[in-house]
Amino acid sequence: MLDVKIDIEQALKDLADYEKSVENRVVQEIRVTGQAVRNDAVKFAPIITGFLRGGIQVGQIVNYALYVNAFTEYSKYVEFGTSRSKAQPFMNPAAESNRADHLRRIKKAVKG
């Protein structure tokens, strides 16, 4: 006969520790991706005065989402264009260029 003893309290503690460890790894990878997107957006943004590039910032992580924003009044017009000027996308290409690496790192972080 095989006797198995399970300490439920210890098992729950171990599970909580594992969950926190995974969460920490995922959050770290989100930060890495946010910084990479910001760096690429700065690189892709057109330069006239440098003000647009200087306004690109990484925000805080909320519910596993992190926003990289361009905080200039005219950034949306540069990204999407107007009736008088063609679009010069810099934010969307930056996000897309980091998508595959982000997914790979998140999968790795979850697997441990």
C-alpha positions as CSV (number, residue, x, y, z in Angstrom):
1,M,0.0,0.0,0.0
2,L,1.2,3.5,-0.8
3,D,0.7,6.3,1.7
4,V,0.7,9.8,0.4
5,K,0.6,12.7,2.8
6,I,-0.2,16.2,1.4
7,D,0.3,19.3,3.5
8,I,-2.5,21.5,2.0
9,E,-1.3,24.6,3.8
10,Q,2.2,24.2,2.4
11,A,0.9,23.3,-1.0
12,L,-1.2,26.5,-1.1
13,K,1.7,28.6,0.1
14,D,4.0,27.1,-2.6
15,L,1.3,27.8,-5.2
16,A,1.0,31.4,-4.1
17,D,4.8,31.8,-4.2
18,Y,4.9,30.3,-7.7
19,E,2.1,32.6,-8.8
20,K,4.0,35.7,-7.4
21,S,7.2,34.6,-9.1
22,V,5.4,34.2,-12.5
23,E,3.7,37.6,-12.0
24,N,7.1,39.3,-11.3
25,R,8.7,37.8,-14.3
26,V,5.7,38.8,-16.6
27,V,5.7,42.4,-15.2
28,Q,9.5,42.6,-15.8
29,E,9.0,41.5,-19.4
30,I,6.2,44.0,-19.9
31,R,8.6,46.7,-18.7
32,V,11.3,45.5,-21.1
33,T,8.9,45.6,-24.0
34,G,7.6,49.1,-23.1
35,Q,11.1,50.5,-23.1
36,A,11.9,48.8,-26.4
37,V,8.7,50.2,-28.0
38,R,9.6,53.7,-26.6
39,N,13.2,53.4,-28.0
40,D,11.9,52.4,-31.4
41,A,9.2,55.1,-31.5
42,V,11.9,57.7,-30.7
43,K,14.0,56.2,-33.5
44,F,11.1,56.2,-36.0
45,A,9.7,59.6,-35.2
46,P,10.5,62.3,-37.7
47,I,12.8,65.1,-36.4
48,I,12.0,68.7,-36.9
49,T,12.7,70.2,-33.5
50,G,13.1,67.0,-31.4
51,F,10.1,68.0,-29.3
52,L,8.1,65.0,-30.6
53,R,10.8,62.5,-29.7
54,G,11.2,64.1,-26.3
55,G,7.5,63.6,-25.5
56,I,7.5,59.8,-26.0
57,Q,7.3,58.2,-22.6
58,V,6.5,54.8,-21.0
59,G,3.7,54.8,-18.5
60,Q,2.8,52.7,-15.5
61,I,1.7,49.0,-15.7
62,V,-2.0,48.7,-14.9
63,N,-3.7,45.3,-15.1
64,Y,-0.7,43.9,-17.1
65,A,-1.1,46.7,-19.7
66,L,1.6,49.3,-20.3
67,Y,1.1,52.3,-22.5
68,V,3.8,54.1,-24.5
69,N,2.5,57.6,-25.3
70,A,3.6,60.5,-27.3
71,F,2.7,63.6,-25.2
72,T,2.8,66.3,-27.8
73,E,-0.3,68.0,-29.0
74,Y,0.4,67.2,-32.6
75,S,1.7,63.6,-32.3
76,K,-1.6,62.1,-33.6
77,Y,-1.3,64.3,-36.7
78,V,2.2,63.0,-37.4
79,E,1.2,59.4,-36.8
80,F,-2.1,59.4,-38.8
81,G,-1.6,62.4,-41.2
82,T,-4.1,65.1,-42.0
83,S,-5.8,66.3,-45.2
84,R,-2.7,68.5,-45.8
85,S,0.1,66.2,-44.7
86,K,0.8,62.5,-45.2
87,A,1.1,60.2,-42.2
88,Q,4.5,59.5,-40.8
89,P,3.8,56.6,-38.5
90,F,6.2,56.0,-35.6
91,M,4.2,54.6,-32.7
92,N,2.4,51.7,-34.5
93,P,5.6,50.6,-36.3
94,A,7.4,50.6,-33.0
95,A,4.7,48.5,-31.3
96,E,4.6,46.0,-34.3
97,S,8.4,45.7,-34.5
98,N,8.4,44.4,-30.9
99,R,5.3,42.2,-30.9
100,A,7.0,38.9,-31.7
101,D,9.8,39.4,-29.1
102,H,7.3,40.4,-26.5
103,L,5.2,37.3,-27.0
104,R,8.3,35.1,-26.9
105,R,9.5,36.7,-23.7
106,I,6.0,36.5,-22.0
107,K,5.7,32.8,-22.9
108,K,9.2,32.1,-21.5
109,A,8.3,34.1,-18.3
110,V,5.2,32.1,-17.7
111,K,6.9,28.8,-18.2
112,G,9.7,29.8,-15.8
